[in-house]
Amino acid sequence: ELVRQRGVLERTEKMVDKMDQDLKTSQKHINSIKSVFGGLVNYFKSKPAETPPEQNGTLAPQPNSRLKEAISTSKEQEAKYQASHPNLRKLDNVDSVPGGASSAVSTEACPKNPHLRAYHQKIDSNLDELSLGLGRLKDIALGMQTEIEEQDDILDRLTTKVDKLDVNIKSTERKVRQL
């Protein structure tokens, strides 16, 4: 959703820039109509560089690198999680208890009772998965925070441009009415 919003903001900013260019051109034409001197000034002024119109949808909005990295890492970890989660995978041996090399607690620290040891290993395994999930959420949240801050900057720029454009439009309307 944030990527889509970024695209909308970037397209809006480009449209506001185009409107500003069109307004400047209109003001030059109004000056030409008002007086001969204005027409001569416009004739000798350098013409603004025309930017070629871009086709809609040619460039997809790009989220910031932190968000892209968090999303890709999240997708990788999600696939691993789904492969290991008992409710999301097909179990070959229903009675087996997951655990093993990734467990944080060694077998010497576990109780002698095999059922209790298996229970501790299962808890450790679940805590490891929980830790990975929380790390993934943290990365996504930090990526989203960065993306939102960047979009906030875009909104500030856009607000400034729109306010300036509004003042220029009102000025141009007054000039047209005076003609």
TIVOBA-59252 format. One record per atom (N, C-alpha, C, O, CB): residue in three letters; x, y, z. Coordinates in steps of 0.05 Angstrom, whole numbers, padded with zeros to 5 digits, always signed. Glycine has a CB too. Layout:
<pts>
AlaXYZ ...
</pts>
This chain:
<pts>
Glu+00017-00024+00000 Glu+00000+00000+00000 Glu+00018+00025+00000 Glu+00012+00045-00014 Glu-00019+00000+00024 Leu+00039+00025+00016 Leu+00057+00048+00016 Leu+00070+00052-00011 Leu+00075+00075-00018 Leu+00078+00044+00038 Val+00077+00031-00024 Val+00089+00034-00051 Val+00070+00046-00070 Val+00077+00064-00086 Val+00098+00006-00061 Arg+00044+00038-00069 Arg+00024+00050-00086 Arg+00020+00080-00080 Arg+00018+00096-00098 Arg-00003+00035-00083 Gln+00020+00086-00054 Gln+00017+00114-00046 Gln+00040+00131-00056 Gln+00037+00154-00064 Gln+00014+00116-00016 Arg+00064+00120-00055 Arg+00088+00134-00065 Arg+00085+00140-00094 Arg+00090+00162-00103 Arg+00114+00118-00060 Gly+00075+00121-00109 Gly+00071+00125-00138 Gly+00051+00147-00143 Gly+00055+00164-00161 Gly+00062+00099-00151 Val+00029+00147-00128 Val+00009+00168-00131 Val+00021+00196-00125 Val+00016+00215-00139 Val-00016+00163-00113 Leu+00036+00197-00104 Leu+00048+00223-00096 Leu+00068+00232-00118 Leu+00068+00256-00124 Leu+00063+00221-00069 Glu+00084+00214-00128 Glu+00103+00222-00149 Glu+00089+00231-00174 Glu+00098+00251-00187 Glu+00122+00199-00155 Arg+00068+00217-00182 Arg+00053+00226-00206 Arg+00040+00253-00201 Arg+00039+00270-00219 Arg+00032+00205-00214 Thr+00029+00257-00177 Thr+00016+00282-00171 Thr+00037+00305-00172 Thr+00031+00327-00182 Thr+00003+00281-00143 Glu+00060+00300-00161 Glu+00081+00320-00162 Glu+00089+00327-00191 Glu+00093+00351-00197 Glu+00106+00311-00146 Lys+00091+00307-00208 Lys+00097+00313-00236 Lys+00075+00329-00250 Lys+00081+00347-00266 Lys+00102+00286-00251 Met+00050+00322-00243 Met+00028+00337-00255 Met+00028+00366-00246 Met+00022+00384-00261 Met+00001+00324-00248 Val+00034+00371-00220 Val+00035+00398-00210 Val+00058+00414-00224 Val+00055+00437-00230 Val+00039+00398-00179 Asp+00081+00400-00228 Asp+00103+00413-00242 Asp+00095+00421-00271 Asp+00101+00442-00281 Asp+00128+00395-00243 Lys+00080+00403-00284 Lys+00071+00408-00311 Lys+00051+00431-00311 Lys+00052+00448-00329 Lys+00057+00382-00323 Met+00034+00432-00291 Met+00014+00454-00289 Met+00029+00481-00286 Met+00021+00501-00297 Met-00005+00450-00266 Asp+00050+00480-00270 Asp+00066+00505-00265 Asp+00079+00514-00292 Asp+00079+00538-00298 Asp+00088+00500-00244 Gln+00090+00495-00307 Gln+00101+00502-00333 Gln+00080+00514-00352 Gln+00085+00534-00365 Gln+00114+00477-00346 Asp+00057+00501-00352 Asp+00035+00512-00369 Asp+00026+00539-00361 Asp+00020+00556-00377 Asp+00011+00492-00368 Leu+00026+00544-00335 Leu+00018+00570-00324 Leu+00038+00592-00332 Leu+00031+00614-00339 Leu+00015+00569-00294 Lys+00064+00585-00331 Lys+00085+00604-00340 Lys+00081+00611-00369 Lys+00085+00634-00377 Lys+00113+00593-00334 Thr+00075+00590-00385 Thr+00071+00595-00414 Thr+00047+00613-00418 Thr+00047+00631-00435 Thr+00067+00569-00429 Ser+00026+00609-00402 Ser+00002+00625-00404 Ser+00008+00654-00397 Ser-00002+00673-00410 Ser-00021+00614-00386 Gln+00024+00658-00376 Gln+00031+00685-00368 Gln+00047+00699-00390 Gln+00044+00723-00394 Gln+00047+00684-00342 Lys+00064+00685-00404 Lys+00079+00697-00426 Lys+00060+00705-00448 Lys+00063+00727-00459 Lys+00100+00677-00437 His+00040+00689-00454 His+00021+00696-00475 His+00004+00720-00466 His-00002+00737-00483 His+00003+00672-00481 Ile-00003+00722-00441 Ile-00018+00745-00431 Ile-00001+00770-00434 Ile-00012+00791-00442 Ile-00027+00740-00402 Asn+00025+00768-00427 Asn+00042+00792-00430 Asn+00044+00800-00460 Asn+00045+00824-00466 Asn+00070+00785-00419 Ser+00044+00781-00478 Ser+00046+00787-00506 Ser+00020+00801-00515 Ser+00022+00820-00531 Ser+00049+00762-00523 Ile-00002+00793-00505 Ile-00028+00805-00512 Ile-00030+00833-00501 Ile-00041+00851-00514 Ile-00051+00788-00503 Lys-00020+00837-00476 Lys-00023+00863-00463 Lys-00009+00885-00477 Lys-00019+00907-00480 Lys-00014+00861-00434 Ser+00015+00880-00486 Ser+00030+00902-00498 Ser+00050+00892-00519 Ser+00058+00868-00519 Ser+00045+00918-00477 Val+00058+00909-00536 Val+00078+00903-00556 Val+00105+00898-00542 Val+00120+00880-00549 Val+00081+00925-00577 Phe+00110+00914-00521 Phe+00136+00911-00507 Phe+00137+00883-00494 Phe+00158+00870-00494 Phe+00139+00933-00486 Gly+00115+00874-00482 Gly+00114+00847-00470 Gly+00119+00826-00490 Gly+00132+00806-00484 Gly+00088+00843-00456 Gly+00109+00830-00515 Gly+00113+00810-00536 Gly+00142+00810-00544 Gly+00153+00788-00550 Gly+00096+00817-00560 Leu+00155+00833-00545 Leu+00184+00834-00553 Leu+00201+00821-00531 Leu+00220+00807-00537 Leu+00192+00863-00557 Val+00194+00826-00506 Val+00209+00814-00484 Val+00207+00783-00486 Val+00227+00769-00483 Val+00199+00824-00456 Asn+00183+00773-00490 Asn+00179+00744-00493 Asn+00193+00733-00517 Asn+00203+00710-00516 Asn+00149+00738-00495 Tyr+00195+00748-00538 Tyr+00208+00739-00562 Tyr+00238+00734-00557 Tyr+00250+00715-00567 Tyr+00204+00759-00585 Phe+00250+00753-00542 Phe+00279+00750-00537 Phe+00287+00733-00513 Phe+00310+00726-00510 Phe+00291+00778-00534 Lys+00267+00727-00497 Lys+00273+00709-00474 Lys+00278+00681-00484 Lys+00266+00672-00504 Lys+00249+00709-00454 Ser+00295+00667-00470 Ser+00300+00639-00477 Ser+00275+00622-00471 Ser+00262+00626-00451 Ser+00325+00628-00463 Lys+00271+00603-00488 Lys+00247+00586-00484 Lys+00254+00565-00463 Lys+00277+00555-00462 Lys+00238+00573-00511 Pro+00235+00558-00446 Pro+00240+00537-00426 Pro+00244+00510-00440 Pro+00232+00504-00460 Pro+00218+00535-00406 Ala+00260+00494-00428 Ala+00265+00467-00439 Ala+00240+00450-00436 Ala+00229+00448-00414 Ala+00289+00453-00425 Glu+00231+00440-00458 Glu+00207+00423-00457 Glu+00215+00395-00448 Glu+00234+00383-00459 Glu+00193+00422-00485 Thr+00200+00385-00429 Thr+00205+00358-00421 Thr+00186+00340-00436 Thr+00162+00345-00437 Thr+00202+00355-00390 Pro+00196+00317-00446 Pro+00178+00300-00461 Pro+00158+00287-00442 Pro+00165+00279-00420 Pro+00195+00278-00476 Pro+00133+00285-00451 Pro+00113+00273-00433 Pro+00118+00244-00429 Pro+00125+00229-00448 Pro+00085+00277-00445 Glu+00116+00235-00404 Glu+00120+00207-00398 Glu+00095+00192-00400 Glu+00073+00202-00395 Glu+00132+00204-00369 Gln+00097+00167-00408 Gln+00073+00151-00410 Gln+00065+00142-00382 Gln+00082+00137-00365 Gln+00078+00126-00428 Asn+00039+00141-00378 Asn+00030+00132-00352 Asn+00037+00103-00347 Asn+00033+00086-00363 Asn-00001+00136-00350 Gly+00048+00099-00323 Gly+00054+00072-00314 Gly+00080+00060-00325 Gly+00085+00036-00321 Gly+00032+00054-00323 Thr+00097+00076-00338 Thr+00122+00065-00348 Thr+00141+00059-00326 Thr+00155+00039-00326 Thr+00134+00084-00368 Leu+00142+00077-00306 Leu+00161+00072-00284 Leu+00145+00065-00259 Leu+00127+00081-00250 Leu+00178+00097-00279 Ala+00150+00042-00248 Ala+00136+00034-00224 Ala+00149+00049-00200 Ala+00174+00052-00200 Ala+00137+00003-00220 Pro+00133+00058-00181 Pro+00145+00071-00158 Pro+00163+00052-00143 Pro+00156+00028-00139 Pro+00123+00082-00140 Gln+00185+00062-00134 Gln+00205+00046-00119 Gln+00205+00053-00090 Gln+00211+00077-00084 Gln+00233+00048-00132 Pro+00199+00035-00072 Pro+00201+00041-00044 Pro+00230+00044-00036 Pro+00248+00037-00051 Pro+00187+00019-00027 Asn+00235+00055-00013 Asn+00262+00058-00004 Asn+00275+00031+00000 Asn+00261+00011+00003 Asn+00264+00075+00021 Ser+00302+00031+00000 Ser+00316+00005+00001 Ser+00311-00010+00027 Ser+00311-00034+00028 Ser+00346+00010-00003 Arg+00308+00005+00049 Arg+00303-00008+00075 Arg+00277-00024+00075 Arg+00276-00046+00085 Arg+00303+00012+00097 Leu+00257-00012+00063 Leu+00231-00026+00062 Leu+00232-00050+00043 Leu+00222-00071+00049 Leu+00209-00007+00053 Lys+00246-00046+00019 Lys+00248-00069+00001 Lys+00263-00092+00014 Lys+00255-00115+00011 Lys+00263-00060-00025 Glu+00284-00086+00028 Glu+00300-00107+00041 Glu+00283-00121+00063 Glu+00284-00145+00065 Glu+00326-00095+00054 Ala+00268-00106+00078 Ala+00252-00117+00099 Ala+00230-00135+00087 Ala+00224-00156+00098 Ala+00239-00095+00116 Ile+00218-00127+00065 Ile+00197-00143+00053 Ile+00209-00169+00042 Ile+00197-00190+00045 Ile+00183-00127+00031 Ser+00232-00167+00028 Ser+00243-00192+00017 Ser+00252-00211+00039 Ser+00248-00235+00036 Ser+00267-00185-00001 Thr+00264-00200+00060 Thr+00272-00217+00082 Thr+00248-00230+00095 Thr+00248-00253+00103 Thr+00288-00201+00103 Ser+00227-00214+00098 Ser+00202-00225+00110 Ser+00190-00247+00093 Ser+00181-00267+00104 Ser+00182-00202+00113 Lys+00191-00244+00067 Lys+00180-00265+00050 Lys+00196-00291+00052 Lys+00185-00313+00052 Lys+00179-00256+00021 Glu+00223-00288+00054 Glu+00240-00311+00057 Glu+00235-00326+00083 Glu+00232-00350+00084 Glu+00270-00303+00055 Gln+00233-00310+00104 Gln+00228-00322+00131 Gln+00200-00334+00133 Gln+00196-00354+00147 Gln+00233-00301+00153 Glu+00182-00322+00119 Glu+00154-00332+00120 Glu+00153-00360+00107 Glu+00139-00377+00117 Glu+00135-00313+00105 Ala+00168-00363+00085 Ala+00168-00389+00072 Ala+00181-00410+00091 Ala+00171-00433+00093 Ala+00184-00388+00045 Lys+00202-00403+00104 Lys+00215-00421+00123 Lys+00196-00428+00146 Lys+00194-00451+00155 Lys+00241-00410+00134 Tyr+00182-00408+00156 Tyr+00164-00411+00178 Tyr+00141-00430+00170 Tyr+00133-00448+00185 Tyr+00153-00384+00188 Gln+00130-00426+00147 Gln+00108-00443+00138 Gln+00117-00471+00134 Gln+00101-00490+00138 Gln+00096-00432+00112 Ala+00142-00475+00126 Ala+00152-00502+00123 Ala+00156-00516+00149 Ala+00154-00541+00151 Ala+00179-00502+00107 Ser+00161-00501+00171 Ser+00166-00514+00196 Ser+00143-00513+00216 Ser+00143-00527+00236 Ser+00190-00501+00209 His+00123-00497+00210 His+00100-00495+00229 His+00083-00520+00227 His+00076-00529+00206 His+00083-00470+00222 Pro+00076-00531+00251 Pro+00061-00556+00251 Pro+00033-00554+00238 Pro+00024-00574+00227 Pro+00058-00566+00279 Asn+00021-00532+00239 Asn-00006-00529+00228 Asn-00005-00522+00198 Asn-00025-00524+00184 Asn-00021-00508+00242 Leu+00018-00513+00188 Leu+00020-00505+00160 Leu+00035-00525+00143 Leu+00038-00520+00119 Leu+00034-00478+00159 Arg+00045-00547+00154 Arg+00059-00567+00138 Arg+00047-00594+00143 Arg+00033-00598+00163 Arg+00089-00567+00144 Lys+00053-00612+00126 Lys+00044-00640+00129 Lys+00064-00655+00146 Lys+00088-00656+00138 Lys+00039-00654+00101 Leu+00055-00665+00168 Leu+00073-00680+00186 Leu+00076-00709+00178 Leu+00056-00722+00173 Leu+00064-00677+00215 Asp+00100-00719+00176 Asp+00105-00747+00170 Asp+00102-00764+00195 Asp+00090-00785+00195 Asp+00132-00751+00158 Asn+00112-00753+00217 Asn+00111-00768+00242 Asn+00097-00750+00263 Asn+00109-00731+00272 Asn+00140-00776+00252 Val+00073-00757+00270 Val+00056-00740+00287 Val+00067-00739+00315 Val+00065-00719+00329 Val+00028-00751+00287 Asp+00080-00761+00325 Asp+00089-00762+00352 Asp+00116-00748+00357 Asp+00124-00744+00380 Asp+00091-00790+00361 Ser+00130-00742+00335 Ser+00157-00730+00339 Ser+00155-00701+00348 Ser+00135-00687+00342 Ser+00173-00731+00313 Val+00175-00693+00364 Val+00175-00666+00374 Val+00197-00651+00360 Val+00220-00660+00360 Val+00180-00666+00405 Pro+00191-00628+00348 Pro+00212-00613+00334 Pro+00233-00602+00353 Pro+00226-00596+00376 Pro+00200-00590+00317 Gly+00257-00599+00344 Gly+00278-00589+00361 Gly+00304-00598+00349 Gly+00304-00610+00327 Gly+00276-00598+00391 Gly+00326-00592+00361 Gly+00351-00602+00350 Gly+00373-00581+00352 Gly+00377-00568+00372 Gly+00347-00610+00322 Ala+00387-00579+00330 Ala+00412-00563+00329 Ala+00407-00534+00334 Ala+00424-00520+00345 Ala+00426-00567+00302 Ser+00384-00523+00326 Ser+00379-00495+00329 Ser+00370-00488+00357 Ser+00366-00464+00364 Ser+00358-00486+00309 Ser+00366-00507+00374 Ser+00357-00502+00401 Ser+00379-00488+00417 Ser+00402-00494+00415 Ser+00349-00528+00416 Ala+00370-00468+00433 Ala+00390-00451+00447 Ala+00400-00465+00472 Ala+00421-00457+00482 Ala+00377-00424+00454 Val+00385-00484+00483 Val+00393-00497+00508 Val+00405-00524+00502 Val+00394-00540+00487 Val+00369-00500+00527 Ser+00428-00530+00514 Ser+00441-00556+00509 Ser+00427-00577+00525 Ser+00411-00572+00543 Ser+00471-00555+00517 Thr+00432-00602+00517 Thr+00418-00625+00530 Thr+00427-00629+00558 Thr+00412-00641+00574 Thr+00421-00650+00514 Glu+00451-00619+00565 Glu+00460-00623+00593 Glu+00444-00605+00612 Glu+00440-00613+00635 Glu+00490-00616+00595 Ala+00434-00582+00603 Ala+00419-00564+00620 Ala+00390-00573+00623 Ala+00376-00564+00641 Ala+00420-00536+00609 Cys+00381-00591+00606 Cys+00354-00601+00607 Cys+00351-00622+00628 Cys+00371-00635+00636 Cys+00345-00612+00579 Pro+00327-00626+00638 Pro+00323-00647+00658 Pro+00328-00675+00646 Pro+00328-00678+00622 Pro+00294-00645+00669 Lys+00331-00694+00664 Lys+00336-00722+00656 Lys+00311-00735+00644 Lys+00313-00753+00627 Lys+00346-00738+00679 Asn+00288-00726+00653 Asn+00263-00737+00643 Asn+00260-00731+00613 Asn+00261-00708+00605 Asn+00239-00726+00659 Pro+00257-00752+00596 Pro+00256-00747+00567 Pro+00232-00730+00559 Pro+00234-00714+00540 Pro+00255-00774+00553 His+00209-00734+00572 His+00186-00718+00565 His+00190-00688+00572 His+00182-00671+00557 His+00161-00729+00580 Leu+00202-00684+00595 Leu+00207-00656+00604 Leu+00229-00644+00586 Leu+00227-00620+00579 Leu+00216-00655+00633 Arg+00249-00659+00578 Arg+00270-00650+00560 Arg+00257-00642+00533 Arg+00264-00621+00522 Arg+00292-00671+00556 Ala+00240-00659+00522 Ala+00227-00653+00497 Ala+00209-00628+00499 Ala+00208-00612+00481 Ala+00209-00678+00488 Tyr+00197-00625+00522 Tyr+00180-00601+00526 Tyr+00197-00576+00526 Tyr+00190-00556+00515 Tyr+00164-00604+00553 His+00220-00577+00540 His+00239-00554+00540 His+00249-00548+00513 His+00252-00525+00505 His+00262-00560+00560 Gln+00255-00569+00497 Gln+00265-00564+00470 Gln+00243-00551+00453 Gln+00249-00534+00436 Gln+00274-00591+00458 Lys+00219-00560+00457 Lys+00197-00549+00442 Lys+00193-00519+00449 Lys+00188-00503+00432 Lys+00171-00565+00447 Ile+00195-00513+00475 Ile+00193-00485+00484 Ile+00215-00468+00472 Ile+00211-00446+00462 Ile+00194-00483+00515 Asp+00240-00479+00472 Asp+00263-00465+00460 Asp+00259-00460+00430 Asp+00264-00438+00420 Asp+00289-00480+00465 Ser+00249-00481+00417 Ser+00244-00478+00388 Ser+00223-00457+00383 Ser+00225-00440+00365 Ser+00235-00505+00377 Asn+00201-00457+00399 Asn+00180-00437+00396 Asn+00191-00409+00401 Asn+00183-00390+00388 Asn+00157-00443+00414 Leu+00208-00406+00422 Leu+00219-00380+00428 Leu+00238-00370+00405 Leu+00238-00347+00399 Leu+00235-00381+00454 Asp+00252-00389+00393 Asp+00269-00382+00370 Asp+00252-00371+00347 Asp+00259-00351+00335 Asp+00286-00406+00361 Glu+00230-00385+00342 Glu+00212-00377+00320 Glu+00200-00350+00327 Glu+00197-00333+00309 Glu+00190-00398+00315 Leu+00192-00346+00352 Leu+00181-00321+00361 Leu+00201-00298+00357 Leu+00194-00276+00349 Leu+00171-00323+00390 Ser+00226-00304+00364 Ser+00247-00284+00361 Ser+00251-00276+00332 Ser+00253-00252+00326 Ser+00273-00294+00373 Leu+00251-00296+00314 Leu+00254-00290+00286 Leu+00230-00274+00276 Leu+00233-00255+00260 Leu+00256-00316+00270 Gly+00206-00281+00285 Gly+00182-00266+00276 Gly+00183-00237+00286 Gly+00175-00219+00271 Gly+00157-00280+00286 Leu+00191-00233+00311 Leu+00193-00206+00321 Leu+00214-00190+00307 Leu+00210-00166+00302 Leu+00198-00206+00351 Gly+00236-00202+00300 Gly+00257-00189+00285 Gly+00247-00180+00258 Gly+00253-00158+00248 Gly+00282-00206+00282 Arg+00232-00198+00246 Arg+00220-00192+00219 Arg+00201-00169+00221 Arg+00201-00151+00205 Arg+00206-00217+00208 Leu+00184-00169+00242 Leu+00165-00147+00246 Leu+00180-00121+00251 Leu+00171-00100+00241 Leu+00146-00153+00269 Lys+00202-00122+00266 Lys+00217-00098+00271 Lys+00229-00086+00245 Lys+00227-00062+00241 Lys+00240-00104+00291 Asp+00240-00104+00229 Asp+00251-00095+00203 Asp+00230-00082+00185 Asp+00234-00061+00173 Asp+00265-00118+00188 Ile+00207-00095+00184 Ile+00185-00084+00168 Ile+00176-00057+00179 Ile+00171-00038+00164 Ile+00161-00103+00167 Ala+00173-00055+00206 Ala+00165-00030+00218 Ala+00185-00007+00213 Ala+00177+00015+00207 Ala+00161-00033+00248 Leu+00211-00014+00215 Leu+00231+00007+00209 Leu+00230+00015+00180 Leu+00234+00039+00173 Leu+00259-00004+00217 Gly+00227-00004+00162 Gly+00224+00003+00134 Gly+00200+00020+00128 Gly+00201+00039+00112 Gly+00223-00023+00117 Met+00178+00013+00141 Met+00154+00029+00137 Met+00157+00057+00148 Met+00148+00077+00137 Met+00130+00016+00151 Gln+00171+00060+00171 Gln+00176+00086+00183 Gln+00192+00103+00164 Gln+00186+00127+00159 Gln+00191+00083+00210 Thr+00213+00092+00152 Thr+00230+00107+00133 Thr+00214+00115+00109 Thr+00216+00138+00099 Thr+00254+00090+00125 Glu+00197+00097+00098 Glu+00181+00103+00075 Glu+00161+00125+00081 Glu+00157+00143+00065 Glu+00166+00077+00066 Ile+00149+00124+00105 Ile+00129+00144+00112 Ile+00143+00171+00115 Ile+00132+00192+00108 Ile+00115+00136+00139 Glu+00167+00172+00127 Glu+00182+00197+00129 Glu+00188+00209+00102 Glu+00186+00233+00098 Glu+00208+00193+00146 Glu+00196+00192+00083 Glu+00202+00201+00056 Glu+00177+00212+00043 Glu+00178+00232+00029 Glu+00215+00179+00039 Gln+00155+00198+00046 Gln+00130+00207+00035 Gln+00120+00233+00048 Gln+00107+00249+00035 Gln+00108+00185+00037 Asp+00126+00236+00073 Asp+00119+00261+00087 Asp+00135+00284+00074 Asp+00124+00306+00071 Asp+00125+00259+00117 Asp+00160+00280+00068 Asp+00176+00300+00054 Asp+00164+00307+00027 Asp+00163+00330+00019 Asp+00205+00291+00051 Ile+00155+00286+00012 Ile+00143+00291-00014 Ile+00117+00307-00010 Ile+00112+00326-00026 Ile+00136+00264-00028 Leu+00102+00301+00010 Leu+00077+00316+00015 Leu+00083+00345+00022 Leu+00069+00363+00013 Leu+00061+00304+00038 Asp+00104+00350+00037 Asp+00112+00378+00044 Asp+00119+00393+00018 Asp+00111+00416+00014 Asp+00135+00378+00064 Arg+00136+00380+00001 Arg+00143+00393-00024 Arg+00119+00399-00041 Arg+00116+00420-00053 Arg+00163+00376-00040 Leu+00101+00379-00042 Leu+00077+00381-00059 Leu+00059+00404-00048 Leu+00048+00419-00064 Leu+00062+00355-00059 Thr+00056+00406-00022 Thr+00040+00427-00010 Thr+00051+00455-00017 Thr+00036+00473-00024 Thr+00038+00424+00020 Thr+00077+00457-00016 Thr+00090+00483-00023 Thr+00085+00490-00052 Thr+00079+00513-00059 Thr+00120+00482-00017 Lys+00089+00470-00069 Lys+00085+00475-00098 Lys+00056+00482-00104 Lys+00050+00500-00120 Lys+00093+00450-00114 Val+00037+00468-00092 Val+00009+00474-00097 Val+00001+00501-00087 Val-00014+00515-00100 Val-00009+00452-00084 Asp+00011+00509-00063 Asp+00005+00536-00053 Asp+00016+00557-00072 Asp+00002+00577-00078 Asp+00017+00540-00025 Lys+00040+00554-00082 Lys+00053+00573-00100 Lys+00037+00573-00127 Lys+00032+00595-00138 Lys+00082+00565-00106 Leu+00028+00550-00136 Leu+00013+00548-00161 Leu-00014+00562-00157 Leu-00024+00575-00176 Leu+00009+00519-00169 Asp-00027+00559-00134 Asp-00052+00572-00129 Asp-00050+00602-00130 Asp-00067+00616-00142 Asp-00063+00564-00101 Val-00029+00613-00118 Val-00024+00642-00119 Val-00020+00651-00148 Val-00031+00672-00157 Val+00000+00650-00102 Asn-00004+00636-00163 Asn+00001+00643-00191 Asn-00024+00641-00208 Asn-00028+00658-00226 Asn+00022+00625-00203 Ile-00041+00622-00203 Ile-00066+00619-00218 Ile-00084+00643-00213 Ile-00096+00654-00231 Ile-00081+00593-00211 Lys-00087+00651-00188 Lys-00103+00674-00181 Lys-00093+00699-00194 Lys-00108+00716-00204 Lys-00105+00678-00150 Ser-00066+00702-00194 Ser-00054+00725-00207 Ser-00060+00725-00237 Ser-00066+00746-00249 Ser-00024+00726-00202 Thr-00058+00702-00250 Thr-00063+00700-00278 Thr-00092+00706-00284 Thr-00098+00718-00305 Thr-00055+00672-00289 Glu-00110+00696-00267 Glu-00139+00702-00271 Glu-00144+00732-00271 Glu-00160+00742-00286 Glu-00156+00687-00250 Arg-00131+00746-00252 Arg-00135+00775-00250 Arg-00125+00788-00276 Arg-00138+00807-00286 Arg-00120+00786-00226 Lys-00102+00779-00286 Lys-00091+00791-00310 Lys-00110+00786-00334 Lys-00113+00804-00350 Lys-00063+00780-00316 Val-00121+00763-00335 Val-00140+00756-00358 Val-00165+00774-00356 Val-00175+00783-00376 Val-00147+00726-00358 Arg-00175+00778-00332 Arg-00199+00794-00328 Arg-00194+00823-00335 Arg-00212+00838-00344 Arg-00209+00792-00299 Gln-00169+00832-00331 Gln-00162+00860-00337 Gln-00160+00865-00368 Gln-00162+00887-00377 Gln-00135+00868-00324 Leu-00156+00843-00383 Leu-00155+00846-00412 Leu-00181+00853-00422 Leu-00184+00857-00447 Leu-00145+00821-00425 
</pts>
